[in-house]
Each structure stands twice: as C-alpha cells, then as structure tokens.
Amino acid sequence: MKTTITDISKDTGLSIATISKYLNHKPVLPENAEKIKESIKKLHYEPNQIAQSLRSKKTKTVALILPSLKDSLWGRIVNPISTSLIDSGYTPIICTNDPIEASGFSLSSFLLHNQIAGAIAIGNAFTESELLSFSKNQLPIVCVDYDSTALGIDCVVSANFLSAYEAGVYLIKRNHRRIGVIGGSQDSYTMRERSNGFLKALNEYQIPSYPEYCMYEASTVSEVQYLFRKLLSFPEPPTAVFLLNYTAFMG
C-alpha cells in the first residue's frame, strides 16, 4: 500500500499541516524537518505531484528549451541545469523549438496552458514575441546565451564580444593579416557578438577585413569542412582562421 501523509504523521507524531508545509517547501522547525525527512526515507514516501498541481494550479516542472539537439554543446549546459532543478525539487523537461522550422505548433502556448513553474530558453529557441508572452503571463523565464535584457527578461550570457576581440588581437599580434572566419547563422546573438568583437580588433589595429574570407551559415560539421577547404583554395588563402562556435571547431 502506498505511503501517505497520514502515515508520516503517525510515524513522526507531527500534524498533517506541518508535514504539508515541509512538502511544499515552506518553513518548519529544523528538528521537525529532520524527523519528516527521516520518515520519508524510512517509509519510501513519494508525493503525489498531480494532486499537488491540482491544488496549487501549478506544476513543479521547468521546461528547458533548446533550438535543436544537433549541437552537442547544449548537453554540457543542460546537464548541470537539470541536476540543480532536481536537487531543488523540480522536474526538468527538455523541449526543442526552432522558430524557423516551426510548423504551426506553438510551444510557448503549450507550455503556458500546461501551468509549468518556469522555463529556461537556451540560444535562439524563442522569438522576442514568444519571450514577451511568457513575461506578460508572469511565467518566470531565464535566457541562456541570448541577451534578453532589452525585453526585461533575465539572462545568463558569455563574454562573447570581449572573447572574440581578444582572439582577434592574439592573431594580429602574431602577424596574421589575412584571417578567415567560419561560423553559424548571423541571426544568432552569439555569432553577431563574436563577429563584432573580432571586427573591432581588426579596426583597432587597422587590419583590413576581407568579406570573402568571412563565411557563415554553417550548421553542420560537413558544411564547415566544405567552407574550410574553400578558404584554402583561394589564390591567397588566409594564414589563420577564427572559428566562431563549437561546430566550426569540430569541423
């Protein structure tokens, strides 16, 4: 027979109200919290999340939204996020959403109607209008690797511009004057920031920028390899190539 809150109450001698507070992450006395924790472990209690969701009208589910599963870098980001959510009592679900390839299905509407606790959008997984729909509906959302501060939405980003600038300076100081660039879609926030940081380094050191050496829109390893071979086939090939993302590096 499945263990209930009543069983924990009998085992600990504490009221059902106190146990309910603990299960809903509300403050209880430390000694009571320890008793409940030990009883849960001893009796193998599993909370009924469906019932909790019906009472609170909100789930303990957080959606992690990726642009796609093609980029192996996302796994390194998703794993620690998932672990942290689970440790905090939340259930992560992983979704993919490419606004360009969407076929009439609105993931943002689906998530809003299913009363998730929050969302973490990675890269360009949502359009600005979709991000604003979360904000307007007071659904907590954080963007990763996308600058959403102009929308009033919290974000976590890398120092893309500065890192690319420093990479450009590094190559220039080693006497490279014809530098190729290979990256993904220029619609991507990270691609724009890294490209602009690199161009700033060229401008600052008065190094000419060669548009024919700058190649974007490579989304697969094979496409990167094709572009790299194309760069090397030029009458005056670049003496160095700046790779803007993980896929370019692998290619």
Accessible surface in RSA format (square Angstrom, percent):
REM  Atomic radii and reference values for relative SASA: ProtOr
REM  Chains: A
REM  Algorithm: Lee & Richards
REM  Probe-radius: 1.40
REM  Slices: 20
REM RES _ NUM      All-atoms   Total-Side   Main-Chain    Non-polar    All polar
REM                ABS   REL    ABS   REL    ABS   REL    ABS   REL    ABS   REL
RES MET A   1   239.57 124.1 151.52 100.3  88.06 209.7 126.56 107.6 113.01 149.7
RES LYS A   2   126.75  61.8 107.67  66.1  19.08  45.4  86.96  78.3  39.78  42.4
RES THR A   3    22.50  16.0  15.99  16.2   6.51  15.5   2.41   3.2  20.09  30.4
RES THR A   4    66.71  47.4  63.66  64.5   3.05   7.3  61.69  82.9   5.03   7.6
RES ILE A   5    40.81  23.2  38.57  28.7   2.24   5.4  38.57  27.8   2.24   6.1
RES THR A   6    60.69  43.2  60.45  61.3   0.24   0.6  36.51  49.0  24.18  36.6
RES ASP A   7    53.47  37.5  49.68  49.5   3.78   8.9  12.43  29.3  41.03  40.9
RES ILE A   8     0.00   0.0   0.00   0.0   0.00   0.0   0.00   0.0   0.00   0.0
RES SER A   9    19.56  16.5  17.65  23.6   1.91   4.4   1.45   3.1  18.11  25.4
RES LYS A  10   162.04  79.1 129.57  79.5  32.47  77.3  88.73  79.9  73.32  78.1
RES ASP A  11    60.01  42.0  25.55  25.4  34.46  81.5  12.59  29.6  47.42  47.3
RES THR A  12    21.20  15.1   2.80   2.8  18.41  43.9   9.26  12.4  11.95  18.1
RES GLY A  13    69.94  86.2   0.00   N/A  69.94  86.2  36.07  99.0  33.87  75.9
RES LEU A  14    26.99  15.0  22.30  16.0   4.69  11.8  24.91  17.5   2.09   5.6
RES SER A  15    62.46  52.8  47.02  62.8  15.43  35.6  50.02 106.5  12.44  17.4
RES ILE A  16    89.83  51.1  85.97  64.0   3.86   9.3  85.97  61.9   3.86  10.5
RES ALA A  17    66.66  61.3  56.05  86.5  10.61  24.1  63.02  88.7   3.64   9.6
RES THR A  18    30.39  21.6  29.61  30.0   0.78   1.9   5.02   6.7  25.37  38.3
RES ILE A  19     0.00   0.0   0.00   0.0   0.00   0.0   0.00   0.0   0.00   0.0
RES SER A  20    37.57  31.8  37.49  50.0   0.08   0.2  12.38  26.4  25.20  35.3
RES LYS A  21   105.77  51.6 104.01  63.8   1.76   4.2  49.86  44.9  55.91  59.6
RES TYR A  22    59.44  27.8  53.46  30.4   5.99  15.6  32.29  24.3  27.16  33.5
RES LEU A  23    26.91  15.0  12.29   8.8  14.61  36.7  15.15  10.6  11.76  31.6
RES ASN A  24    65.97  45.5  48.96  47.3  17.02  41.0  11.46  27.6  54.52  52.7
RES HIS A  25   116.21  63.5  80.30  55.8  35.91  91.9  60.58  62.4  55.63  64.7
RES LYS A  26   122.79  59.9 115.15  70.7   7.64  18.2  58.87  53.0  63.93  68.1
RES PRO A  27   127.13  92.7 104.78  95.5  22.35  81.2 116.33  96.0  10.80  67.1
RES VAL A  28    34.37  22.6   6.36   5.8  28.01  67.5  17.20  14.9  17.18  46.6
RES LEU A  29   107.01  59.6 102.73  73.5   4.27  10.7 103.62  72.8   3.38   9.1
RES PRO A  30   106.16  77.4  93.88  85.6  12.28  44.6 100.84  83.3   5.32  33.0
RES GLU A  31   101.64  58.4  92.67  70.1   8.96  21.3  55.72 107.8  45.91  37.5
RES ASN A  32    22.12  15.3  22.12  21.4   0.00   0.0   0.00   0.0  22.12  21.4
RES ALA A  33    24.25  22.3  23.59  36.4   0.67   1.5  23.85  33.6   0.41   1.1
RES GLU A  34    88.71  50.9  87.45  66.2   1.26   3.0  37.70  72.9  51.01  41.6
RES LYS A  35   100.66  49.1  96.03  58.9   4.63  11.0  56.79  51.1  43.88  46.7
RES ILE A  36     0.00   0.0   0.00   0.0   0.00   0.0   0.00   0.0   0.00   0.0
RES LYS A  37   124.09  60.5 122.24  75.0   1.85   4.4  66.74  60.1  57.36  61.1
RES GLU A  38   104.35  59.9  97.72  73.9   6.63  15.8  38.31  74.1  66.04  53.9
RES SER A  39     2.50   2.1   0.47   0.6   2.03   4.7   2.20   4.7   0.30   0.4
RES ILE A  40    37.22  21.2  36.13  26.9   1.09   2.6  36.13  26.0   1.09   3.0
RES LYS A  41   170.31  83.1 156.77  96.2  13.54  32.2 107.94  97.2  62.37  66.4
RES LYS A  42   128.91  62.9 106.39  65.3  22.52  53.6  79.40  71.5  49.52  52.7
RES LEU A  43    52.37  29.2  43.05  30.8   9.33  23.4  46.36  32.6   6.02  16.2
RES HIS A  44   152.50  83.3 132.43  92.0  20.07  51.4  96.21  99.2  56.29  65.5
RES TYR A  45    20.01   9.3  12.91   7.3   7.10  18.5   4.50   3.4  15.51  19.1
RES GLU A  46   119.54  68.6 117.82  89.1   1.72   4.1  44.69  86.4  74.85  61.1
RES PRO A  47    48.94  35.7  38.04  34.7  10.91  39.7  38.04  31.4  10.91  67.8
RES ASN A  48    74.74  51.5  68.57  66.3   6.18  14.9  21.55  51.9  53.19  51.4
RES GLN A  49    88.73  49.6  83.81  61.3   4.92  11.7  25.77  54.9  62.95  47.7
RES ILE A  50   133.42  75.9 130.58  97.3   2.84   6.8 133.26  96.0   0.16   0.4
RES ALA A  51    30.05  27.6  27.01  41.7   3.04   6.9  29.29  41.2   0.76   2.0
RES GLN A  52    30.12  16.8  27.81  20.3   2.31   5.5  12.14  25.8  17.98  13.6
RES SER A  53    23.10  19.5  20.99  28.0   2.12   4.9  14.50  30.9   8.61  12.1
RES LEU A  54   136.76  76.2 118.79  85.0  17.97  45.2 121.06  85.0  15.70  42.2
RES ARG A  55   165.22  69.4 131.00  66.8  34.22  81.5  80.08 109.4  85.13  51.6
RES SER A  56    73.29  61.9  44.01  58.7  29.28  67.5  48.71 103.7  24.58  34.4
RES LYS A  57   153.40  74.8 143.40  88.0  10.01  23.8  88.30  79.5  65.10  69.3
RES LYS A  58    96.35  47.0  91.79  56.3   4.56  10.8  53.99  48.6  42.36  45.1
RES THR A  59    33.12  23.6  30.76  31.2   2.36   5.6  30.76  41.3   2.36   3.6
RES LYS A  60    59.16  28.9  55.17  33.9   3.99   9.5  44.38  39.9  14.78  15.7
RES THR A  61    26.86  19.1  26.86  27.2   0.00   0.0   7.87  10.6  18.99  28.7
RES VAL A  62    12.52   8.2  12.52  11.3   0.00   0.0  12.52  10.9   0.00   0.0
RES ALA A  63     0.00   0.0   0.00   0.0   0.00   0.0   0.00   0.0   0.00   0.0
RES LEU A  64     0.00   0.0   0.00   0.0   0.00   0.0   0.00   0.0   0.00   0.0
RES ILE A  65     0.00   0.0   0.00   0.0   0.00   0.0   0.00   0.0   0.00   0.0
RES LEU A  66     4.59   2.6   4.59   3.3   0.00   0.0   4.59   3.2   0.00   0.0
RES PRO A  67    19.20  14.0  17.31  15.8   1.89   6.9  17.31  14.3   1.89  11.7
RES SER A  68    31.42  26.5  29.31  39.1   2.11   4.9  21.22  45.2  10.19  14.3
RES LEU A  69   130.78  72.8 102.35  73.2  28.44  71.5 104.42  73.3  26.37  71.0
RES LYS A  70   157.80  77.0 121.31  74.4  36.50  86.9  90.83  81.8  66.98  71.3
RES ASP A  71    34.02  23.8  27.16  27.0   6.86  16.2  13.18  31.0  20.84  20.8
RES SER A  72    74.12  62.6  53.36  71.2  20.76  47.8  54.97 117.1  19.15  26.8
RES LEU A  73    61.98  34.5  61.34  43.9   0.64   1.6  61.98  43.5   0.00   0.0
RES TRP A  74    27.22  10.9  27.22  13.2   0.00   0.0  25.24  13.5   1.98   3.2
RES GLY A  75    34.16  42.1   0.00   N/A  34.16  42.1  31.40  86.2   2.76   6.2
RES ARG A  76   173.43  72.8 155.95  79.5  17.48  41.6  51.56  70.5 121.87  73.9
RES ILE A  77    42.60  24.2  38.79  28.9   3.81   9.2  42.19  30.4   0.40   1.1
RES VAL A  78     7.79   5.1   7.79   7.1   0.00   0.0   7.79   6.8   0.00   0.0
RES ASN A  79    99.49  68.6  96.72  93.5   2.77   6.7  23.55  56.7  75.95  73.4
RES PRO A  80    78.25  57.0  66.67  60.8  11.57  42.1  73.54  60.7   4.71  29.3
RES ILE A  81    34.60  19.7  29.62  22.1   4.98  12.0  34.36  24.7   0.24   0.7
RES SER A  82    18.88  16.0  18.88  25.2   0.00   0.0  16.26  34.6   2.61   3.7
RES THR A  83    77.52  55.1  75.13  76.2   2.39   5.7  51.53  69.2  25.99  39.3
RES SER A  84    66.26  56.0  59.87  79.9   6.39  14.7  29.50  62.8  36.76  51.5
RES LEU A  85    26.05  14.5  25.39  18.2   0.65   1.6  26.05  18.3   0.00   0.0
RES ILE A  86   106.20  60.4  94.65  70.5  11.55  27.8  94.96  68.4  11.23  30.5
RES ASP A  87   116.90  81.9  78.64  78.3  38.25  90.5  31.75  74.7  85.15  84.9
RES SER A  88    62.20  52.6  45.62  60.9  16.58  38.2  27.84  59.3  34.36  48.1
RES GLY A  89    32.65  40.3   0.00   N/A  32.65  40.3  24.24  66.5   8.40  18.8
RES TYR A  90    70.19  32.8  65.08  37.0   5.11  13.3  25.50  19.2  44.69  55.1
RES THR A  91    56.01  39.8  54.73  55.5   1.28   3.1  43.96  59.0  12.05  18.2
RES PRO A  92    27.93  20.4  12.81  11.7  15.12  55.0  12.81  10.6  15.12  94.0
RES ILE A  93    64.34  36.6  60.30  44.9   4.04   9.7  64.34  46.3   0.00   0.0
RES ILE A  94    94.45  53.7  62.03  46.2  32.42  78.1  62.03  44.7  32.42  88.0
RES CYS A  95    23.52  17.8  17.19  19.2   6.33  14.9  11.54  29.2  11.98  12.9
RES THR A  96    68.09  48.4  46.88  47.5  21.21  50.5  14.37  19.3  53.72  81.2
RES ASN A  97    14.28   9.8  10.51  10.2   3.76   9.1   3.76   9.1  10.51  10.2
RES ASP A  98    43.55  30.5  35.65  35.5   7.91  18.7   9.02  21.2  34.53  34.4
RES PRO A  99    40.16  29.3  18.08  16.5  22.08  80.2  22.08  18.2  18.08 112.4
RES ILE A 100   140.16  79.8 109.98  81.9  30.18  72.7 116.72  84.0  23.44  63.6
RES GLU A 101   121.08  69.5  94.77  71.7  26.31  62.6  40.68  78.7  80.40  65.6
RES ALA A 102    58.07  53.4  24.18  37.3  33.89  77.1  34.15  48.1  23.93  63.4
RES SER A 103   106.74  90.2  71.11  94.9  35.63  82.1  51.12 108.8  55.62  77.9
RES GLY A 104    82.98 102.3   0.00   N/A  82.98 102.3  45.20 124.1  37.78  84.6
RES PHE A 105   123.36  61.7 108.36  67.1  15.00  39.0 114.90  69.7   8.46  24.2
RES SER A 106    45.77  38.7  36.59  48.8   9.18  21.1  33.88  72.1  11.89  16.7
RES LEU A 107    11.22   6.2  10.79   7.7   0.43   1.1  10.79   7.6   0.43   1.2
RES SER A 108     6.29   5.3   6.29   8.4   0.00   0.0   0.00   0.0   6.29   8.8
RES SER A 109    48.05  40.6  46.95  62.7   1.09   2.5  18.99  40.4  29.06  40.7
RES PHE A 110    98.86  49.5  91.84  56.9   7.03  18.3  98.36  59.6   0.51   1.4
RES LEU A 111     0.66   0.4   0.66   0.5   0.00   0.0   0.66   0.5   0.00   0.0
RES LEU A 112    43.38  24.2  25.67  18.4  17.71  44.5  27.09  19.0  16.30  43.9
RES HIS A 113   152.50  83.3 123.99  86.2  28.51  72.9  93.75  96.6  58.75  68.4
RES ASN A 114    71.41  49.2  59.65  57.6  11.75  28.3  16.23  39.1  55.17  53.3
RES GLN A 115    87.26  48.8  80.21  58.6   7.06  16.8  23.21  49.4  64.05  48.6
RES ILE A 116     6.33   3.6   5.74   4.3   0.60   1.4   5.74   4.1   0.60   1.6
RES ALA A 117    16.20  14.9   8.56  13.2   7.64  17.4   8.69  12.2   7.51  19.9
RES GLY A 118     5.15   6.3   0.00   N/A   5.15   6.3   5.15  14.1   0.00   0.0
RES ALA A 119     3.06   2.8   0.00   0.0   3.06   7.0   0.00   0.0   3.06   8.1
RES ILE A 120    27.47  15.6  27.47  20.5   0.00   0.0  27.47  19.8   0.00   0.0
RES ALA A 121     1.62   1.5   1.62   2.5   0.00   0.0   1.62   2.3   0.00   0.0
RES ILE A 122     0.00   0.0   0.00   0.0   0.00   0.0   0.00   0.0   0.00   0.0
RES GLY A 123    11.23  13.9   0.00   N/A  11.23  13.9   7.34  20.1   3.90   8.7
RES ASN A 124    56.30  38.8  52.93  51.1   3.37   8.1  13.99  33.7  42.31  40.9
RES ALA A 125     0.00   0.0   0.00   0.0   0.00   0.0   0.00   0.0   0.00   0.0
RES PHE A 126     8.18   4.1   0.25   0.2   7.93  20.6   0.25   0.2   7.93  22.7
RES THR A 127    56.44  40.1  48.73  49.4   7.71  18.4  54.79  73.6   1.65   2.5
RES GLU A 128    93.36  53.6  89.28  67.5   4.08   9.7  22.99  44.5  70.37  57.5
RES SER A 129    80.43  68.0  68.06  90.8  12.37  28.5  51.58 109.8  28.86  40.4
RES GLU A 130    35.08  20.1  33.28  25.2   1.80   4.3  17.15  33.2  17.93  14.6
RES LEU A 131     2.43   1.4   2.43   1.7   0.00   0.0   2.43   1.7   0.00   0.0
RES LEU A 132    58.96  32.8  58.96  42.2   0.00   0.0  58.96  41.4   0.00   0.0
RES SER A 133    32.08  27.1  28.91  38.6   3.17   7.3  31.39  66.9   0.68   1.0
RES PHE A 134     0.00   0.0   0.00   0.0   0.00   0.0   0.00   0.0   0.00   0.0
RES SER A 135    48.78  41.2  32.50  43.4  16.28  37.5   7.84  16.7  40.94  57.4
RES LYS A 136   164.20  80.1 131.25  80.5  32.95  78.5  87.18  78.5  77.02  82.0
RES ASN A 137    91.49  63.1  65.33  63.1  26.16  63.0  12.00  28.9  79.49  76.8
RES GLN A 138   159.99  89.5 135.30  98.9  24.69  58.8  46.10  98.1 113.89  86.4
RES LEU A 139    15.66   8.7  11.06   7.9   4.60  11.6  12.31   8.6   3.35   9.0
RES PRO A 140    80.46  58.6  67.42  61.5  13.03  47.4  79.63  65.7   0.83   5.2
RES ILE A 141    14.93   8.5   3.62   2.7  11.31  27.3   4.36   3.1  10.57  28.7
RES VAL A 142    52.75  34.7  52.75  47.8   0.00   0.0  52.75  45.8   0.00   0.0
RES CYS A 143     1.35   1.0   1.35   1.5   0.00   0.0   0.04   0.1   1.31   1.4
RES VAL A 144    21.84  14.4  21.84  19.8   0.00   0.0  21.84  19.0   0.00   0.0
RES ASP A 145    24.91  17.5  21.80  21.7   3.11   7.4   6.61  15.6  18.30  18.3
RES TYR A 146    32.21  15.0  32.21  18.3   0.00   0.0  16.44  12.4  15.77  19.4
RES ASP A 147    63.31  44.3  47.48  47.3  15.83  37.4   6.79  16.0  56.51  56.4
RES SER A 148     0.30   0.3   0.00   0.0   0.30   0.7   0.30   0.6   0.00   0.0
RES THR A 149    89.14  63.4  71.53  72.5  17.61  42.0  57.86  77.7  31.28  47.3
RES ALA A 150   104.62  96.2  61.28  94.6  43.33  98.6  73.93 104.1  30.69  81.3
RES LEU A 151    36.22  20.2  19.96  14.3  16.26  40.9  25.03  17.6  11.18  30.1
RES GLY A 152    69.76  86.0   0.00   N/A  69.76  86.0  38.43 105.5  31.33  70.2
RES ILE A 153     9.51   5.4   3.98   3.0   5.52  13.3   8.17   5.9   1.34   3.6
RES ASP A 154   107.59  75.4 101.02 100.5   6.57  15.5  20.87  49.1  86.72  86.5
RES CYS A 155    32.32  24.5   6.31   7.0  26.01  61.1   0.00   0.0  32.32  34.9
RES VAL A 156    95.44  62.8  91.12  82.5   4.32  10.4  94.66  82.3   0.78   2.1
RES VAL A 157    62.28  41.0  33.56  30.4  28.73  69.2  36.89  32.1  25.39  68.9
RES SER A 158    69.91  59.1  54.46  72.7  15.45  35.6  29.42  62.6  40.49  56.7
RES ALA A 159    60.08  55.2  40.14  61.9  19.94  45.3  52.43  73.8   7.65  20.3
RES ASN A 160     4.86   3.4   1.06   1.0   3.80   9.2   2.52   6.1   2.34   2.3
RES PHE A 161    72.22  36.1  71.02  44.0   1.21   3.1  71.02  43.1   1.21   3.5
RES LEU A 162    97.01  54.0  95.95  68.6   1.07   2.7  95.99  67.4   1.03   2.8
RES SER A 163    62.96  53.2  55.97  74.7   6.99  16.1  33.68  71.7  29.29  41.0
RES ALA A 164     2.55   2.3   0.22   0.3   2.33   5.3   2.17   3.1   0.38   1.0
RES TYR A 165    40.04  18.7  40.04  22.8   0.00   0.0  24.96  18.8  15.08  18.6
RES GLU A 166    97.25  55.8  90.69  68.6   6.56  15.6  32.70  63.2  64.56  52.7
RES ALA A 167    30.86  28.4  23.22  35.8   7.64  17.4  29.93  42.1   0.93   2.5
RES GLY A 168     0.14   0.2   0.00   N/A   0.14   0.2   0.00   0.0   0.14   0.3
RES VAL A 169    19.19  12.6  19.19  17.4   0.00   0.0  19.19  16.7   0.00   0.0
RES TYR A 170   120.34  56.2 115.77  65.9   4.57  11.9  81.04  60.9  39.30  48.4
RES LEU A 171    27.71  15.4  27.71  19.8   0.00   0.0  27.71  19.5   0.00   0.0
RES ILE A 172     5.52   3.1   4.19   3.1   1.33   3.2   4.19   3.0   1.33   3.6
RES LYS A 173   134.36  65.5 103.07  63.2  31.29  74.5  59.16  53.3  75.20  80.1
RES ARG A 174   125.71  52.8 108.07  55.1  17.64  42.0  44.08  60.2  81.63  49.5
RES ASN A 175   121.65  83.9 103.16  99.7  18.49  44.5  25.75  62.0  95.90  92.7
RES HIS A 176    44.26  24.2  43.88  30.5   0.38   1.0  23.35  24.1  20.91  24.3
RES ARG A 177   104.21  43.8 101.25  51.6   2.96   7.0  51.06  69.8  53.15  32.2
RES ARG A 178    65.82  27.6  65.08  33.2   0.74   1.8  10.32  14.1  55.50  33.6
RES ILE A 179    10.73   6.1   1.35   1.0   9.38  22.6   1.35   1.0   9.38  25.4
RES GLY A 180     0.00   0.0   0.00   N/A   0.00   0.0   0.00   0.0   0.00   0.0
RES VAL A 181     1.19   0.8   1.19   1.1   0.00   0.0   1.19   1.0   0.00   0.0
RES ILE A 182     0.00   0.0   0.00   0.0   0.00   0.0   0.00   0.0   0.00   0.0
RES GLY A 183     0.50   0.6   0.00   N/A   0.50   0.6   0.50   1.4   0.00   0.0
RES GLY A 184     6.49   8.0   0.00   N/A   6.49   8.0   6.49  17.8   0.00   0.0
RES SER A 185    40.21  34.0  32.92  43.9   7.28  16.8  29.00  61.8  11.21  15.7
RES GLN A 186    85.26  47.7  80.99  59.2   4.27  10.2  18.53  39.5  66.73  50.6
RES ASP A 187   103.40  72.4  88.37  88.0  15.04  35.6  22.37  52.6  81.04  80.8
RES SER A 188    23.47  19.8  23.20  31.0   0.27   0.6  12.15  25.9  11.32  15.9
RES TYR A 189    26.11  12.2  24.07  13.7   2.05   5.3  13.64  10.3  12.47  15.4
RES THR A 190    11.20   8.0  11.03  11.2   0.17   0.4   1.74   2.3   9.47  14.3
RES MET A 191     6.70   3.5   6.23   4.1   0.47   1.1   6.23   5.3   0.47   0.6
RES ARG A 192   105.67  44.4 102.59  52.3   3.08   7.3  47.01  64.2  58.66  35.5
RES GLU A 193    47.69  27.4  47.69  36.1   0.00   0.0   0.73   1.4  46.97  38.3
RES ARG A 194    58.12  24.4  58.12  29.6   0.00   0.0  10.16  13.9  47.96  29.1
RES SER A 195     8.84   7.5   8.09  10.8   0.75   1.7   3.88   8.3   4.96   6.9
RES ASN A 196    73.39  50.6  69.20  66.9   4.19  10.1  11.90  28.6  61.49  59.4
RES GLY A 197     0.00   0.0   0.00   N/A   0.00   0.0   0.00   0.0   0.00   0.0
RES PHE A 198     2.80   1.4   2.80   1.7   0.00   0.0   2.80   1.7   0.00   0.0
RES LEU A 199    60.03  33.4  60.03  42.9   0.00   0.0  60.03  42.2   0.00   0.0
RES LYS A 200    93.75  45.7  90.11  55.3   3.64   8.7  46.42  41.8  47.33  50.4
RES ALA A 201     0.00   0.0   0.00   0.0   0.00   0.0   0.00   0.0   0.00   0.0
RES LEU A 202     5.97   3.3   5.97   4.3   0.00   0.0   5.97   4.2   0.00   0.0
RES ASN A 203   108.42  74.8  91.03  88.0  17.40  41.9  29.36  70.7  79.07  76.4
RES GLU A 204    95.40  54.8  62.95  47.6  32.45  77.3  41.76  80.8  53.64  43.8
RES TYR A 205    84.00  39.2  65.09  37.0  18.90  49.2  51.92  39.0  32.08  39.5
RES GLN A 206   163.75  91.6 134.35  98.2  29.40  70.0  45.79  97.5 117.97  89.5
RES ILE A 207    15.74   9.0  10.30   7.7   5.43  13.1  10.80   7.8   4.94  13.4
RES PRO A 208    75.30  54.9  60.82  55.4  14.48  52.6  72.62  60.0   2.68  16.7
RES SER A 209    52.08  44.0  28.70  38.3  23.39  53.9  21.70  46.2  30.38  42.6
RES TYR A 210    73.68  34.4  69.17  39.4   4.50  11.7  41.56  31.2  32.12  39.6
RES PRO A 211   102.73  74.9  90.03  82.1  12.70  46.2  94.39  77.9   8.34  51.8
RES GLU A 212    97.31  55.9  81.44  61.6  15.87  37.8  53.93 104.3  43.38  35.4
RES TYR A 213    11.04   5.2  11.04   6.3   0.00   0.0   1.75   1.3   9.29  11.5
RES CYS A 214    31.13  23.6  16.63  18.5  14.51  34.1   7.18  18.2  23.95  25.8
RES MET A 215    19.04   9.9  15.22  10.1   3.82   9.1  18.90  16.1   0.13   0.2
RES TYR A 216    42.05  19.6  24.82  14.1  17.23  44.8  17.98  13.5  24.07  29.7
RES GLU A 217   109.50  62.9  89.88  68.0  19.62  46.7  57.93 112.0  51.58  42.1
RES ALA A 218     3.24   3.0   0.41   0.6   2.83   6.4   0.85   1.2   2.39   6.3
RES SER A 219    73.20  61.9  54.64  72.9  18.56  42.8  44.32  94.4  28.88  40.5
RES THR A 220    54.25  38.6  50.35  51.0   3.89   9.3  52.98  71.2   1.26   1.9
RES VAL A 221    63.32  41.7  60.32  54.6   3.00   7.2  60.32  52.4   3.00   8.1
RES SER A 222    73.67  62.3  66.95  89.3   6.72  15.5  46.32  98.6  27.35  38.3
RES GLU A 223    73.73  42.3  69.59  52.6   4.14   9.9  34.15  66.0  39.58  32.3
RES VAL A 224     2.40   1.6   2.40   2.2   0.00   0.0   2.40   2.1   0.00   0.0
RES GLN A 225    69.47  38.8  67.37  49.2   2.10   5.0  10.08  21.5  59.39  45.0
RES TYR A 226   128.81  60.1 128.40  73.1   0.40   1.1  91.32  68.6  37.49  46.2
RES LEU A 227    23.94  13.3  23.94  17.1   0.00   0.0  23.94  16.8   0.00   0.0
RES PHE A 228    77.52  38.8  77.52  48.0   0.00   0.0  77.52  47.0   0.00   0.0
RES ARG A 229   148.07  62.2 142.49  72.6   5.57  13.3  70.19  95.9  77.87  47.2
RES LYS A 230    92.30  45.0  86.11  52.8   6.19  14.7  43.29  39.0  49.01  52.2
RES LEU A 231     0.03   0.0   0.03   0.0   0.00   0.0   0.03   0.0   0.00   0.0
RES LEU A 232    95.96  53.4  78.23  56.0  17.73  44.6  78.31  55.0  17.65  47.5
RES SER A 233    84.00  71.0  49.32  65.8  34.68  79.9  47.29 100.7  36.71  51.4
RES PHE A 234    42.37  21.2  36.10  22.4   6.28  16.3  36.62  22.2   5.75  16.5
RES PRO A 235   139.21 101.5 100.99  92.1  38.23 139.0 114.43  94.5  24.78 154.0
RES GLU A 236   109.86  63.1 106.92  80.9   2.94   7.0  32.52  62.9  77.34  63.1
RES PRO A 237    45.36  33.1  44.56  40.6   0.81   2.9  44.56  36.8   0.81   5.0
RES PRO A 238    11.20   8.2   0.00   0.0  11.20  40.7   0.00   0.0  11.20  69.6
RES THR A 239    76.85  54.7  47.03  47.7  29.82  71.1  55.13  74.1  21.72  32.8
RES ALA A 240    15.56  14.3   6.49  10.0   9.07  20.6  15.50  21.8   0.05   0.1
RES VAL A 241    36.14  23.8  11.29  10.2  24.85  59.9  11.29   9.8  24.85  67.4
RES PHE A 242    26.93  13.5  25.57  15.8   1.36   3.5  26.93  16.3   0.00   0.0
RES LEU A 243    60.08  33.5  41.56  29.7  18.52  46.5  41.56  29.2  18.52  49.8
RES LEU A 244     2.92   1.6   0.00   0.0   2.92   7.3   1.58   1.1   1.34   3.6
RES ASN A 245    34.89  24.1  26.04  25.2   8.85  21.3  17.40  41.9  17.49  16.9
RES TYR A 246    65.90  30.8  57.19  32.5   8.72  22.7  39.76  29.9  26.14  32.2
RES THR A 247    20.48  14.6  18.55  18.8   1.93   4.6   7.83  10.5  12.65  19.1
RES ALA A 248     1.97   1.8   0.44   0.7   1.53   3.5   0.44   0.6   1.53   4.1
RES PHE A 249   140.20  70.1 125.29  77.6  14.91  38.8 125.29  76.0  14.91  42.7
RES MET A 250   105.79  54.8  82.03  54.3  23.75  56.5  75.13  63.9  30.66  40.6
RES GLY A 251    33.69  41.5   0.00   N/A  33.69  41.5  11.15  30.6  22.54  50.5
END  Absolute sums over single chains surface
CHAIN  1 A    14848.4      12230.9       2617.5       8685.2       6163.2
END  Absolute sums over all chains
TOTAL         14848.4      12230.9       2617.5       8685.2       6163.2
